[in-house]
Each structure stands twice: as structure tokens, then as C-alpha cells.
Amino acid sequence: MGERATCRLKNGAMTLNLNTEIVDRFTSVTKAVATVFVRFLDKPSASVA
């Protein structure tokens, strides 16, 4: 994510890397903010917000 190489994050057949569709849909339906995190070494990093 960003300047870091990461594995491909998937939800079923959909790739989540740099794809805000699912979290945007969640926010639209629930009016709550969603964030997907990935772990890089021992530190979590935000990938989609």
C-alpha cells in the first residue's frame, strides 16, 4: 500500500488493494466509517479508509 509492497487482499473474487468500493458502500449504507488494515512486519498500516 502506498510505497510498501503488500500481498493482494481479497474479498471473494474482489481485490481490496486501493479499491474503496466496499468501504464506500458500507459507509453509504450505515453512515459509519470503515477502514481496512494490513499488517506490515509487526506494525499495522491503514490501506483503505
C-alpha positions, 0 to 999 in steps of 0.5 A: 500500500502506498510505497510498501509492497503488500500481498493482494487482499481479497474479498471473494473474487474482489481485490481490496488493494486501493479499491474503496468500493466496499468501504464506500458502500458500507459507509453509504449504507450505515453512515459509519466509517470503515477502514481496512488494515494490513499488517506490515512486519509487526506494525499495522498500516491503514490501506483503505479508509 
